[in-house]
Amino acid sequence: MPKMLFSKFRFYDIKDLLSEVKRPKRWVNTRSAGIDFCFLQIDRCGAAAVKEEETLQQTSSFRRFLQSEFSEENLDFWLACEDFRTISSEPELRSRAYEIYQEFLEPTSKREVNVDQSIRDQILGSLDKPSALCFAAAQRHVFTLMEKDSLPRYVLSQKYQSLSSRSRTQWYI
């Protein structure tokens, strides 16, 4: 007797099973909601009037959220690239570029970030004479990943909700 490849289920046969299934939370469009990474002090935010203690709270809250999702290396890579841009001496620039590549971009590293192979090859080629912007394409790619994937989930999380409700209840003098 031949096996059936596809069974013929009808909706009324399985509707009792569907009552246990939860609907996913709605997706948050961070651009239309006016949410951005000002707490990471990103250049795109311009001159944001964010108090320093709020910035530290928001960054640590976002870091804890990324730790719970096992994607903290994205934030660490982004921050390492920001620090890398401030280095002025060439020997220090070269050594720090190799460190960043080995920690975040090498295919066998423990904290590898999700970057396209073409970007990875471009960075590998520029490690001999690194400039302050040699990680710019990878940093932009990781930023986009965080902005479109991690940030909307963070905004819907309980950690962000409690932080934003606390900041609304504080009085500033």
Secondary structure, DSSP 8 states (H G I E B T S, - for coil): ----SS----HHHHHHHHTT---------TTTTT---GGGT-GGG-S----HHHHHHHHHHHHHHHHHTT-HHHHHHHHHHHHHHT---HHHHHHHHHHHIIIIISTT-TT-----HHHHHHHHHTSSS--TTTTHHHHHHHHHHIIIIIHHHHHHSHHHHHHHHHHHH----
